[in-house]
Amino acid sequence: MTLYLLDENVLRELKRGGHKNVHQWIATVDDTDLRLSVATLFEKRRGAEALMKREPERAQRILEGIEILERSFSDRIIPIDGPVVAEWTRLLGTKNKDRWDVALAATARVHGLVVVTRNVSDFTGRGVRILNPFKSPPEILNI
């Protein structure tokens, strides 16, 4: 059984009007095979909080959507625990660039997950399997 770790850019497309290839791919996968990282939830919440002063109503709608997402994935949210932190810091090395993508890569490596993302280049050289559902058919890479 293959388990998939969803990147934030894929989650954005799951709403109505999102990318058709992403919708087609997600329809072929059992929901129980999908996972989220707390790093992805952090990114989503941070974005909503950044909007709060400029667009409070929109920010609140986004936060409500995140809460729904958290409830629906409740037992499928992967924490950043000791083994993930160790792998994350090893992969990150001395660079602080793309630290949240590296957190996803570390989570995928530790838990044997396939990262589902459009941003293939962000994961190059991290030793993870990638699925790009924006391509038709979905592109699967070991990078």
C-alpha positions in Angstrom: 0.0 0.0 0.0 1.3 3.4 -1.0 0.8 6.3 1.4 0.9 9.9 0.2 2.0 13.1 1.9 0.2 16.1 0.5 2.0 19.3 -0.1 0.2 22.6 0.5 0.1 23.4 -3.3 -1.9 20.2 -3.8 -4.3 21.0 -1.0 -5.0 24.4 -2.6 -6.2 22.7 -5.8 -8.7 20.4 -4.0 -11.3 23.1 -3.7 -13.9 23.6 -6.4 -12.3 25.0 -9.6 -8.9 23.6 -8.8 -6.6 21.9 -11.3 -8.5 19.1 -13.1 -5.5 16.8 -13.2 -5.2 17.0 -9.4 -8.9 16.3 -9.0 -8.6 13.3 -11.4 -5.7 11.9 -9.5 -7.2 12.3 -6.0 -10.4 10.5 -7.2 -8.2 7.4 -7.8 -6.8 7.4 -4.2 -8.5 6.1 -1.1 -8.7 8.9 1.5 -7.2 6.6 4.1 -3.9 6.6 2.1 -3.5 10.4 2.3 -1.4 12.1 5.0 -0.7 15.7 6.1 2.4 17.0 7.9 2.1 19.4 10.7 4.5 21.5 8.7 1.9 21.9 6.0 -0.7 22.9 8.5 1.8 25.4 9.9 2.3 26.9 6.5 -1.5 27.2 5.9 -2.1 28.8 9.3 0.8 31.2 9.0 -0.6 32.4 5.6 -4.1 32.9 7.1 -2.7 34.8 10.1 -0.6 37.0 7.8 -3.9 38.0 6.1 -5.7 38.8 9.3 -5.0 42.6 9.5 -5.5 43.2 5.8 -8.4 40.8 5.0 -9.9 39.6 8.3 -13.0 38.0 6.7 -11.0 36.1 4.2 -8.4 35.0 6.8 -11.2 33.7 9.0 -12.7 31.7 6.2 -9.3 30.2 5.5 -8.8 29.3 9.2 -12.3 27.7 9.2 -11.3 25.6 6.2 -8.1 24.6 7.9 -10.0 23.4 11.0 -12.3 21.3 8.7 -9.2 19.9 7.1 -7.6 19.1 10.5 -10.8 17.3 11.6 -11.1 15.3 8.4 -7.4 14.2 8.6 -7.3 13.9 12.4 -5.7 10.5 12.6 -3.6 11.0 9.5 -1.6 14.1 10.5 2.1 13.2 10.8 3.9 15.0 13.7 7.4 16.3 13.6 8.8 14.0 16.2 12.4 13.1 17.1 13.2 10.9 14.1 11.8 13.5 11.7 13.7 16.3 13.4 16.9 14.2 13.1 16.4 13.6 9.4 15.2 17.2 8.8 18.4 18.7 10.3 20.5 16.1 8.4 18.9 17.1 5.1 19.0 20.8 5.9 22.6 20.9 6.8 23.8 24.5 7.2 21.2 25.9 4.7 18.0 27.4 6.0 16.5 27.7 2.5 13.2 25.8 1.8 13.2 24.5 5.4 9.5 23.6 5.3 9.9 21.6 2.1 12.9 19.8 3.7 10.6 19.1 6.7 8.2 17.4 4.3 11.1 15.4 2.7 12.3 14.3 6.1 8.8 13.2 7.1 8.4 11.3 3.9 11.8 9.6 4.3 11.1 8.6 8.0 7.6 7.3 7.3 8.1 5.9 3.8 5.6 8.3 2.2 5.4 9.6 -1.4 5.4 13.4 -1.5 2.5 14.7 -3.7 3.6 18.1 -5.0 3.9 20.4 -8.0 7.2 21.7 -6.8 9.4 18.8 -7.9 12.6 20.9 -7.9 12.2 21.8 -4.2 12.7 18.1 -3.4 15.5 17.3 -5.8 18.4 15.6 -4.1 16.4 14.8 -0.9 16.1 11.1 -1.6 12.3 10.9 -1.7 9.6 9.6 -4.1 7.5 12.4 -5.7 4.2 12.3 -7.4 3.3 15.3 -9.5 -0.5 15.1 -10.0 -0.5 18.3 -12.1 0.8 16.2 -15.0 -1.3 13.8 -17.0 -0.7 11.1 -16.3 0.7 11.9 -12.9 4.5 12.0 -12.9 6.3 9.7 -10.4 9.9 10.4 -9.6 12.6 9.1 -7.3 14.7 12.2 -6.6 
